[in-house]
Amino acid sequence: MEIFLIRHTQPAIEKGICYGQTDLELASSFEKDLRLVEENLPQNINFQSIYSSPLKRCKKLAVGLFGNFIIEDHRLKELDFGDWEMKAWNKIPHKELNPWMEDFVHTPCPNGESYHKLSNRGIDFLNELNKLPAGPIAIVTHAGPIRAMHAHVNNIALKDSFDLKVEYGEIIRLQLDNVQSI
């Protein structure tokens, strides 16, 4: 099964702020950004299903690209940064940040989740997709889930998944064949 992972476009937030599951608006450049994503989507594909994170920055792009024919799935949300949501990264106390930086895969953010937990959400979602009839699927989501799903499908260690740079509005094509949970 061919899947197209589409990252949301630029959110309306200043650089250096930690956000994950905060429901942000999109930047004023959204209409222009939407057109660029449309131009980069392969033409003449009849998507079997279109899924989206329920957060506004994904849902608005999904509706702009595909109309109201989307299925929202909470497993596609970005990492829950817990107490760090909407704080400047440089204002997060080092005693909290350092353990997470040393092992972001397994260490959850205070009152948030670990990257491993996010990955398990994505793997669960992929396993569910594998039960569907074959056909191209579009998924509008965030960089975290995109990296985690890409790592799982391509047998890349989660700690190395951030080597994949995922720009706003970028589309990553994956071939999904009998993915199994770990």
C-alpha positions in Angstrom: 0.0 0.0 0.0 1.3 3.4 -0.9 0.9 6.1 1.7 1.7 9.9 1.4 2.7 11.5 4.7 2.1 15.3 4.4 3.4 17.6 7.1 1.2 20.6 8.0 2.3 24.1 6.7 3.9 26.8 8.8 2.1 27.4 12.1 1.5 30.9 13.5 4.1 30.9 16.3 7.4 32.4 16.8 10.6 30.3 16.6 12.0 28.8 19.8 8.7 27.9 21.4 8.0 24.3 22.4 4.6 23.2 21.0 3.3 19.8 20.2 -0.4 19.1 20.9 -1.2 22.8 21.4 -3.9 23.6 18.8 -2.2 26.4 16.8 -3.5 28.4 13.9 -1.6 28.5 10.7 0.6 31.4 9.5 -0.8 34.1 7.2 1.0 32.5 4.3 -1.3 29.5 4.4 -3.0 30.0 1.1 0.3 30.3 -0.7 1.7 27.3 1.3 -1.4 25.3 0.4 -0.8 25.9 -3.3 2.8 24.7 -3.0 1.7 21.5 -1.4 -1.0 21.0 -4.1 1.7 21.4 -6.8 3.9 18.8 -5.1 1.2 16.2 -4.7 1.4 13.6 -7.5 -1.4 14.3 -10.0 -4.1 11.8 -11.0 -4.0 9.8 -7.7 -7.3 8.6 -6.5 -6.7 8.4 -2.7 -8.6 5.5 -1.1 -8.7 7.4 2.2 -7.5 10.6 3.7 -6.5 10.8 7.4 -5.6 13.8 9.4 -4.5 14.8 12.9 -7.4 16.5 14.5 -5.2 19.6 15.3 -6.2 22.7 13.3 -2.8 23.0 11.6 -3.3 19.6 10.0 -7.0 19.6 9.5 -7.1 22.9 7.7 -4.5 21.7 5.2 -6.3 18.3 4.8 -9.6 20.1 4.0 -7.8 22.6 1.7 -6.3 19.7 -0.2 -9.1 17.1 -0.2 -12.3 18.8 0.9 -14.3 17.4 3.8 -13.6 13.8 3.0 -11.1 13.3 5.8 -10.9 11.0 8.8 -9.5 12.5 11.9 -7.4 10.2 14.1 -5.9 11.2 17.5 -3.0 8.8 17.0 -1.7 11.3 14.4 -1.2 14.1 16.9 2.3 15.5 17.6 4.2 14.6 20.7 2.6 15.7 23.9 5.2 18.0 25.5 3.1 18.3 28.7 4.4 21.0 31.0 6.6 22.4 28.3 3.8 23.2 25.9 4.1 26.9 24.8 7.2 27.6 26.8 10.4 28.9 25.2 12.9 26.1 24.8 15.5 28.3 26.5 13.3 28.8 29.5 12.8 25.1 30.3 14.9 24.2 33.4 18.0 22.2 32.5 17.3 19.7 35.2 14.1 18.8 33.3 15.4 19.2 29.8 18.7 17.4 30.1 17.4 13.9 30.9 14.9 14.2 28.0 17.7 15.4 25.6 19.9 12.4 26.7 17.1 9.9 26.0 14.1 11.5 24.2 13.0 8.1 22.9 12.2 6.7 26.4 12.1 9.7 28.7 8.7 11.5 28.7 8.4 15.2 29.0 7.0 16.2 32.5 3.2 15.4 32.3 3.7 14.5 28.6 4.8 11.5 26.6 8.0 9.9 25.3 8.8 9.6 21.7 8.5 5.8 22.1 4.8 6.3 23.1 4.3 8.5 20.1 5.9 5.9 17.9 3.6 3.2 19.3 0.6 5.3 18.4 1.9 5.6 14.8 2.7 1.8 14.6 -0.8 1.0 15.8 -2.2 3.3 13.1 -0.1 1.7 10.4 -1.1 -1.8 11.5 -4.8 -0.7 11.2 -4.1 0.7 7.7 -2.6 -2.7 6.7 -6.0 -4.3 7.2 -7.6 -2.1 4.5 -7.7 -2.9 0.8 -4.6 -1.7 -1.0 -4.8 1.7 -2.4 -3.0 5.1 -2.0 -3.7 6.8 1.3 -2.9 10.4 2.3 -2.1 11.3 5.9 -1.8 14.9 7.0 0.2 15.0 10.3 3.2 16.4 12.1 6.9 15.9 11.9 7.1 13.6 15.0 4.6 11.0 13.7 6.1 11.3 10.2 9.6 10.5 11.5 8.4 7.7 13.7 6.3 6.0 11.0 9.1 6.5 8.5 11.6 4.9 10.9 9.4 2.0 11.6 8.7 1.2 8.0 12.3 1.5 7.0 13.8 -0.3 10.1 15.5 2.8 11.4 16.2 3.2 15.2 14.0 5.8 16.7 17.1 7.6 18.1 18.2 8.1 14.5 14.9 9.1 13.1 15.6 12.8 13.5 18.2 12.5 10.7 15.1 12.7 8.5 14.4 16.4 8.0 10.7 17.1 7.4 9.9 20.6 6.2 6.5 22.3 6.6 4.3 21.1 3.7 6.7 18.3 2.7 5.3 15.1 1.3 7.0 11.8 2.0 5.9 8.7 0.1 6.2 5.3 1.9 5.4 1.8 0.7 3.5 0.0 3.5 3.6 -3.8 3.2 2.6 -5.9 6.2 4.0 -3.7 8.8 4.0 -5.4 12.2 4.2 -3.9 15.7 7.4 -4.1 17.6 
